[in-house]
């Protein structure tokens, strides 16, 4: 493709990449799962398109880009890699309809025409997208463990409870909670604190990193 066309595509994607990617993947997967033809065949074709799209983005990021454009495309690639992995897992698990738990467990987004707003949903949890300004920030590489953390935390928040990922230092607990905040468009504030901060601070509902490496949301 000519350079002018790639540049026009790049500008459009960088302007709308978050919601474009969220709704594009959601709509395509649900179209495959609700199609009259074999869902597995449709998902395999979608997986091939995801791989081709990633290859095109990799070629794009290797080209001449500004710092802002490169950060945005890299974040888009990381999110698109996760979408490719989701489609691959649906194929492996034999998912055939939108009601299957393998699809229902994913953090997805939908447009509510009645309220003219974006809704994030995962299993039984529903949240209004908060539209917090994010800028061109890097995104976390999402693994199956990340997905399970998201599912646990969103389930807790839907019940008006909190979450406390625990584990050794440096394993990504805080970054996982921060990335969930980015996905939901909510403000996330991190305090690196010690013994002087008591339960009153932890009850605010923000991420707190304490000496024993426990994060709270």
C-alpha positions in Angstrom: 0.0 0.0 0.0 1.1 3.5 -0.7 2.6 5.6 2.1 -0.2 8.2 1.9 -2.8 5.6 2.5 -1.0 4.1 5.5 -0.6 7.6 7.0 -4.4 8.3 6.6 -5.2 4.9 8.3 -2.7 5.7 11.0 -4.3 9.1 11.8 -7.7 7.6 12.0 -6.7 4.7 14.2 -4.7 6.9 16.6 -7.7 9.2 16.9 -10.2 6.6 17.7 -8.1 3.5 18.5 -9.5 2.5 21.9 -13.2 2.4 21.2 -12.6 1.3 17.6 -10.6 -1.7 18.8 -13.0 -2.5 21.6 -16.2 -2.5 19.5 -14.5 -4.0 16.4 -13.3 -7.1 18.2 -16.6 -7.4 20.2 -18.8 -7.1 17.2 -16.8 -9.5 15.0 -16.6 -12.2 17.6 -20.3 -11.9 18.4 -21.1 -11.9 14.7 -19.2 -15.2 14.4 -21.0 -16.7 17.4 -24.4 -15.7 16.1 -23.9 -16.6 12.5 -26.0 -19.2 10.8 -22.9 -21.0 9.5 -20.4 -23.0 11.6 -19.2 -20.7 14.4 -15.8 -22.5 14.6 -15.1 -21.9 10.9 -16.1 -18.2 11.3 -13.8 -17.8 14.3 -10.9 -19.4 12.4 -11.4 -16.9 9.6 -11.5 -14.1 12.2 -8.3 -15.4 13.8 -6.6 -15.3 10.4 -7.7 -11.7 10.0 -6.4 -10.8 13.4 -3.0 -12.3 12.5 -2.9 -10.4 9.2 -3.8 -7.1 11.0 -1.0 -7.6 13.5 1.5 -8.2 10.8 0.4 -4.9 9.1 0.7 -3.1 12.4 4.2 -4.5 13.0 5.2 -3.3 9.5 3.8 0.1 10.4 5.6 0.4 13.7 8.9 -0.4 12.0 8.5 2.6 9.8 9.1 6.3 10.3 6.7 7.5 13.1 6.7 10.3 15.7 7.1 9.3 19.3 3.4 9.9 20.0 2.4 7.8 17.0 4.8 5.0 17.9 3.6 4.8 21.5 0.0 4.6 20.3 0.6 1.9 17.8 2.6 -0.2 20.3 -0.3 0.1 22.8 -2.7 -0.9 19.9 -0.5 -3.9 19.1 -0.5 -5.2 22.7 -4.3 -4.9 22.9 -4.7 -6.6 19.5 -2.4 -9.4 20.5 -4.8 -10.1 23.4 -7.8 -10.0 21.1 -6.0 -12.6 18.8 -5.4 -14.8 21.9 -9.0 -14.6 22.9 -10.2 -15.7 19.5 -7.7 -18.6 19.6 -8.9 -19.7 23.0 -12.5 -19.6 21.8 -11.6 -21.9 19.0 -9.7 -24.3 21.3 -12.5 -24.5 23.8 -15.2 -25.0 21.1 -17.2 -21.9 21.9 -20.3 -21.8 19.7 -22.6 -19.1 21.2 -22.4 -15.8 23.0 -23.8 -17.4 26.2 -20.7 -19.7 26.6 -18.7 -18.8 29.7 -15.4 -18.8 27.7 -16.8 -15.6 25.9 -18.9 -14.3 28.8 -15.8 -14.1 31.0 -14.0 -11.6 28.8 -14.0 -7.9 29.6 -16.0 -6.4 26.7 -17.7 -3.2 25.9 -21.1 -2.2 24.4 -22.9 0.9 23.5 -26.1 1.6 25.3 -28.3 3.6 22.9 -30.9 4.5 25.7 -28.3 6.3 27.8 -25.9 7.2 25.0 -23.0 5.7 27.0 -20.5 2.9 26.9 -20.9 -0.1 29.2 -18.1 -2.4 30.3 -19.2 -5.9 31.2 -17.6 -9.1 32.4 -19.6 -12.1 33.6 -22.4 -10.5 35.8 -20.5 -7.2 36.4 -21.6 -4.0 34.6 -19.9 -0.6 34.7 -20.3 2.7 33.1 -17.2 3.7 31.2 -15.8 6.7 33.1 -14.0 8.5 30.3 -11.0 9.4 32.3 -8.4 11.0 30.1 -5.6 8.5 29.5 -3.3 10.0 26.8 -0.9 7.8 24.9 0.0 5.5 27.8 1.6 2.1 27.4 -0.7 -0.9 28.1 0.1 -4.0 30.0 0.7 -7.3 28.3 -2.4 -9.3 29.1 -2.0 -12.9 30.1 -4.5 -15.5 31.2 -3.6 -14.6 34.8 -4.4 -11.0 34.1 -7.8 -12.0 32.8 -8.5 -14.0 35.9 -7.5 -11.0 38.1 -9.8 -8.7 36.0 -12.7 -11.1 36.5 -12.1 -11.4 40.2 -11.8 -7.6 40.7 -14.7 -6.6 38.5 -16.9 -9.2 40.3 -15.9 -7.8 43.7 -16.5 -4.2 42.6 -19.9 -5.1 41.2 -20.8 -6.4 44.7 -19.5 -3.1 46.3 -16.5 -5.0 47.7 -12.7 -4.6 47.3 -9.9 -6.7 46.0 -6.4 -7.4 47.4 -4.0 -9.1 44.9 -1.2 -10.6 46.8 2.2 -12.1 45.9 5.9 -11.4 45.8 7.1 -7.9 45.0 7.6 -7.1 41.3 5.1 -9.6 39.9 2.8 -7.0 38.4 0.0 -6.7 41.0 -0.1 -2.9 41.0 0.3 -2.7 37.2 -2.6 -5.1 36.7 -4.9 -3.0 38.8 -3.8 0.2 37.1 -4.4 -1.4 33.7 -7.9 -2.5 34.7 -8.4 1.2 35.6 -7.3 2.2 32.1 -9.6 -0.4 30.6 -12.6 1.0 32.5 -11.6 4.6 32.0 -11.4 5.4 35.7 -8.9 7.4 37.7 -6.3 5.3 39.4 -4.1 6.7 42.2 -1.2 4.7 43.6 0.3 5.4 47.0 3.6 3.8 47.9 3.1 3.8 51.7 4.3 2.3 54.9 3.1 1.5 58.4 2.1 5.1 59.1 -1.0 4.9 56.8 -3.9 3.0 58.5 -7.2 1.6 57.5 -8.8 5.0 56.8 -6.5 5.5 53.8 -7.1 1.9 52.5 -10.9 2.4 52.8 -10.8 5.2 50.1 -11.0 2.5 47.4 -7.7 3.2 45.6 -4.7 1.2 44.9 -2.4 1.0 47.9 1.0 -0.7 47.8 2.2 -1.6 51.3 5.3 -3.2 52.7 3.9 -6.7 52.5 3.3 -6.3 48.7 -0.5 -6.4 48.8 -2.6 -4.1 46.5 -6.1 -3.0 47.3 -8.8 -1.6 45.0 
